[in-house]
Amino acid sequence: KLRNIMVPMGTKRVVIDTITPLSQAVDKTYKYRRSLYETIEFFKENGITSIIISEGDGVEKHVCDGVISLRNYEEVNGEFRKQMLISKMLATNFPVAWYPITISERGFSVRPFL
């Protein structure tokens, strides 16, 4: 179905927010994994950049080329901060660590550790 819509439109980017209901609707984990893998392969074959959002720690991390986690954490003074972890990024070499981030009306920025 995606092929019939996205290819004629010349789609370059897609965001799936969230894929979690699909994982719950499929009765077997291997069926979900296969379906997700085939969808990601379709995107790759057609040069479509995809962001797939998951609300858990499921099979997605094993099928996707990159895994980015976001979290809020409470500092000692009770203030909440946002952090990002890149735990997987195919064909890159980077330090795996939680990085402070800022999300504002101007966009998303990763702050370096000081």
FENGI-V580165 format. One record per residue. N is the residue number from 1. D_FIRST is the distance of its C-alpha to the first C-alpha in Angstrom with 2 decimals. Layout:
N|D_FIRST + N|D_FIRST
This chain:
1|0.00 + 2|3.80 + 3|5.40 + 4|5.36 + 5|6.70 + 6|8.72 + 7|10.33 + 8|11.83 + 9|13.02 + 10|14.68 + 11|13.75 + 12|16.57 + 13|16.50 + 14|14.47 + 15|16.13 + 16|14.89 + 17|17.86 + 18|18.22 + 19|16.40 + 20|19.36 + 21|18.14 + 22|15.31 + 23|18.15 + 24|20.25 + 25|17.84 + 26|17.45 + 27|20.70 + 28|21.37 + 29|21.57 + 30|20.71 + 31|17.36 + 32|16.54 + 33|17.97 + 34|16.04 + 35|12.63 + 36|13.90 + 37|15.35 + 38|12.31 + 39|10.48 + 40|13.81 + 41|14.28 + 42|11.15 + 43|12.69 + 44|16.05 + 45|15.35 + 46|14.16 + 47|17.03 + 48|15.27 + 49|17.72 + 50|16.48 + 51|18.53 + 52|17.57 + 53|20.12 + 54|21.41 + 55|24.30 + 56|25.93 + 57|26.90 + 58|24.30 + 59|22.67 + 60|20.85 + 61|24.07 + 62|24.07 + 63|20.61 + 64|20.68 + 65|22.95 + 66|24.72 + 67|25.80 + 68|27.51 + 69|29.21 + 70|30.83 + 71|33.73 + 72|36.60 + 73|40.01 + 74|43.39 + 75|46.23 + 76|49.79 + 77|50.68 + 78|47.95 + 79|45.71 + 80|41.96 + 81|40.30 + 82|36.79 + 83|36.08 + 84|33.34 + 85|33.10 + 86|31.19 + 87|31.35 + 88|29.10 + 89|28.25 + 90|27.60 + 91|30.25 + 92|32.45 + 93|35.81 + 94|36.53 + 95|38.67 + 96|36.87 + 97|38.31 + 98|37.65 + 99|37.96 + 100|38.98 + 101|36.51 + 102|36.76 + 103|34.03 + 104|35.29 + 105|34.43 + 106|34.86 + 107|32.26 + 108|32.32 + 109|35.19 + 110|36.36 + 111|40.11 + 112|42.15 + 113|44.51 + 114|48.06
